Amino acid sequence: MNFDSIDLHIHAGIERPYSMTEWVDGLIRNGRTALGLVDHYELYLKSDEDYASYLARKGFPRWYDNGLKGFRAFCNEVRQQAKREEITVLLGLEVYHGDFPEVRGDFLEGLDFIGCHISKTESFEPWGDFLLRSAEKLSCTAHENGLVGVLFHPFNHSFWSQRQGMTSPRGLNIIEPGKLDDFAERMAALDVCVEINWGSDSKNLNQPEFIDKYVPVVQALKSQGVLFWLGSDVHHSLNSVYDMNRMCAVLDISVNDIWVPKSIRNKN
């Protein structure tokens, strides 16, 4: 299977620089055939004034209104793209980890998956404990609504401070070796996917410590049957490199280790 053809974390809503059809056409030209199109939950929750200010500050076109009405318009455009025979399209929502479990149910109707946005926090607890608490909240919301749950970029900032020449007070945001087996077993019981995020993880491929620390986490999760979610996290540009084949080779991830739509798996 060509992993570069699978990209299940593509921002295609409020922050999109082109029309939806132009955006998807560009992704197809770049070799993507399984697309997970998402938008940020919190952007639709802004007040009218804050929403208008945000669009002006970022220079984004006003593709949609704010609120549920705007999100429904986004969903409808995604579903129109899903009718194209040459691709498989999934509809998702990215929600900041602090917003779980109080996610509005009317935003979840008709989705295929929900992603929990893991980002910087002020927590000084072990990173594995924080991820498990986030995964528990995600799992409940996903399962109650019949959705696939995904931990988006769980190690996004693991090496960020190191790349900046700084020492994080919490150290690397990675699972401690002595806790790996317990972490993987508990994560498997929650039945959520763990994302391999090209946008953040690829920045660490030249870091020897990334391989030393990250590969054991991946292997422990694999041993418990946790499935990985492949995504670029692309926001604004269709010219960004996407080499998930290389990433999966480095992490020793095979086709049996990833979540893909049944229609894609049946073709292979």
Salt bridges, closest charged atoms under 4 A:
ASP7 OD2 - ARG32 NH2 3.05
GLU15 OE1 - HIS11 ND1 3.81
GLU15 OE1 - HIS40 NE2 3.65
GLU15 OE1 - HIS235 NE2 3.81
ASP25 OD1 - ARG84 NH2 2.62
GLU42 OE2 - HIS40 ND1 3.56
ASP65 OD1 - ARG62 NH2 3.56
ASP65 OD2 - LYS69 NZ 3.57
GLU77 OE1 - ARG16 NH2 3.88
GLU86 OE2 - ARG84 NH2 3.25
GLU94 OE1 - HIS9 NE2 3.19
GLU94 OE1 - HIS11 NE2 3.00
GLU94 OE1 - HIS40 ND1 3.90
GLU94 OE2 - HIS117 ND1 2.68
GLU94 OE2 - HIS153 NE2 3.38
ASP106 OD2 - ARG104 NH2 2.83
ASP112 OD2 - ARG79 NH1 3.22
GLU125 OE2 - ARG133 NH2 2.58
ASP182 OD2 - ARG186 NH1 3.61
ASP191 OD2 - HIS143 NE2 3.57
GLU195 OE2 - HIS9 ND1 2.71
ASP233 OD1 - HIS9 NE2 2.96
ASP233 OD1 - HIS11 NE2 3.12
ASP233 OD2 - HIS153 NE2 3.91
ASP233 OD1 - HIS235 ND1 3.79
ASP252 OD2 - LYS222 NZ 3.74
ASP257 OD2 - LYS222 NZ 3.45
